[in-house]
């Protein structure tokens, strides 16, 4: 019509080709999941790691701080998920199992274990210095959890050393802690009325 070419057709075709290959790879993963993963012992462990931490948190959370803890936990979840997605995309590490083929393989870690453990750390002994707790959280995550799950072959640190994760887990924990401490929220009432009536 106007003769405007917003995106080069060669780029569009290349992206479409890559998307078809990505779709084909997902179908292969689905077939592997159906034939070799689902209901195997590692699948049950992943399912348990996805659900049990939340059940424990519901039972042992500080009930009067539920929303504040969830807010901080959600921040930890978002940051850790983004970093995991980035690391997998760059080929630095990978995961060998999936709970459900259409969700990321790091679901049990980033959507359950990491945020729930962080929330439990936030509420236990809240007067302990956050940096001390962040270092402890990072030590457990980097030098206990990662090597253990690598040993189980759930996690494959292809081009990643566990000690690389140490400062990252400290920052993730402290980011969640910073949001945990926010108390300047106002209730959203009369949103359309700026006059304050």
C-alpha positions in Angstrom: 0.0 0.0 0.0 2.3 2.7 1.2 5.4 0.8 0.2 6.8 1.0 3.7 8.8 -2.0 4.8 8.8 -1.9 8.6 10.8 -5.1 9.1 13.0 -6.7 6.4 11.2 -9.9 5.1 14.5 -11.8 5.5 14.4 -11.1 9.2 10.7 -12.1 9.5 11.5 -15.4 7.6 14.5 -16.1 9.8 12.5 -15.5 13.0 9.7 -17.7 11.7 12.2 -20.5 10.9 13.7 -20.2 14.4 10.1 -20.3 15.9 9.3 -23.5 14.0 12.5 -25.1 15.3 11.7 -24.0 18.8 8.2 -25.5 18.4 9.7 -28.7 17.2 12.1 -28.8 20.1 9.2 -28.3 22.5 7.3 -31.2 20.9 10.4 -33.4 21.4 10.6 -32.4 25.0 6.9 -33.2 25.4 7.4 -36.7 23.9 10.4 -37.3 26.2 8.3 -36.1 29.1 5.4 -38.5 28.2 7.6 -41.5 27.6 10.4 -41.1 30.2 9.7 -38.4 32.8 6.1 -38.4 34.1 5.5 -40.6 37.1 9.2 -41.5 37.4 10.9 -40.9 40.8 12.5 -37.6 39.7 9.1 -36.3 38.5 7.6 -37.1 41.9 10.5 -35.3 43.7 10.0 -32.2 41.4 6.2 -32.3 42.1 6.9 -32.4 45.8 9.4 -29.6 45.6 6.8 -27.5 43.7 4.0 -28.1 46.3 5.4 -29.0 49.7 7.4 -25.8 50.4 4.2 -23.8 50.0 2.2 -26.1 52.2 4.9 -25.8 54.9 4.9 -22.0 54.5 1.1 -21.8 54.8 1.4 -23.8 58.0 4.4 -22.0 59.6 4.1 -18.4 58.2 3.7 -15.5 60.4 0.1 -15.0 59.7 -0.1 -11.3 60.5 2.6 -10.7 57.9 1.3 -12.9 55.2 0.9 -10.2 52.5 4.2 -8.5 53.3 6.0 -11.9 53.1 4.2 -12.8 49.8 5.2 -9.4 48.4 8.9 -10.0 49.2 8.6 -13.7 48.1 7.1 -12.6 44.7 10.1 -10.2 44.2 12.5 -13.1 44.9 10.5 -15.3 42.5 10.5 -12.8 39.7 14.3 -12.0 40.0 15.3 -15.7 40.3 13.1 -16.8 37.4 14.5 -14.0 35.2 18.1 -15.0 36.1 17.4 -18.7 35.6 15.8 -18.0 32.2 18.8 -15.8 31.2 21.3 -18.5 32.3 19.4 -21.2 30.4 19.1 -19.0 27.3 22.9 -18.4 27.4 23.5 -22.1 27.8 25.3 -21.7 31.2 23.2 -24.4 32.9 20.2 -26.6 32.3 17.7 -28.9 34.0 17.0 -32.5 33.2 13.5 -32.9 34.4 10.1 -31.0 34.2 7.0 -31.2 36.3 4.8 -30.2 33.3 6.2 -29.8 29.8 4.6 -26.4 29.1 6.2 -24.7 32.2 9.9 -23.9 32.6 12.0 -26.7 34.1 13.2 -24.4 36.9 9.6 -24.1 38.3 10.2 -26.1 41.5 13.3 -23.9 42.3 12.2 -20.4 41.3 8.5 -20.6 42.0 8.7 -22.6 45.2 11.9 -23.5 47.0 13.8 -20.2 46.6 11.0 -17.8 47.5 9.6 -19.9 50.3 13.0 -20.4 51.9 13.6 -16.7 51.6 10.2 -15.9 53.2 11.0 -18.3 56.1 14.4 -16.6 56.5 12.7 -13.2 56.6 10.3 -14.2 59.3 12.6 -16.2 61.6 14.6 -14.0 64.0 13.7 -10.8 62.2 16.1 -8.8 64.3 19.2 -10.6 62.9 21.1 -8.4 60.4 19.8 -9.0 56.9 23.3 -9.3 55.4 24.1 -12.2 57.8 20.9 -14.0 56.8 21.5 -13.2 53.1 25.0 -14.8 53.3 23.5 -17.9 55.1 20.8 -18.1 52.5 23.4 -17.9 49.7 25.7 -20.4 51.3 22.9 -22.9 51.5 21.7 -22.2 48.0 25.1 -22.1 46.3 27.1 -24.7 48.2 24.5 -27.2 49.5 21.4 -27.1 47.2 23.0 -26.6 43.8 25.7 -29.3 44.3 23.1 -31.7 45.8 20.7 -31.3 42.8 23.6 -31.5 40.4 24.6 -34.8 42.0 21.0 -36.0 41.6 21.3 -34.9 37.9 18.3 -32.6 38.1 20.5 -29.6 37.5 23.4 -29.4 35.0 25.9 -26.6 35.7 27.3 -26.8 32.2 29.4 -23.6 32.2 28.7 -22.4 35.7 30.5 -22.8 39.0 28.5 -22.9 42.2 30.5 -20.1 43.7 29.4 -17.8 40.8 25.9 -18.0 42.4 27.0 -16.9 45.8 26.9 -13.1 45.3 23.8 -13.4 43.1 21.8 -15.2 45.8 22.9 -12.6 48.3 21.6 -9.8 46.0 18.3 -11.7 45.4 17.7 -12.2 49.1 18.5 -8.5 49.9 16.3 -7.3 47.1 13.4 -9.3 48.6 14.3 -7.9 52.0 14.2 -4.4 50.7 10.7 -4.9 49.4 9.7 -6.6 52.7 10.6 -3.4 54.6 8.4 -1.1 52.4 5.5 0.3 54.4 4.4 3.3 52.3 1.4 1.7 50.6 -1.9 3.5 50.5 -5.2 1.8 49.9 -6.5 2.3 46.3 -9.8 4.0 46.9 -11.6 6.5 44.6 -9.0 5.9 42.0 -10.8 8.1 39.5 -11.2 10.9 41.9 -7.9 12.9 42.3 -9.6 15.5 44.5 -9.4 13.4 47.6 -13.1 13.3 48.3 
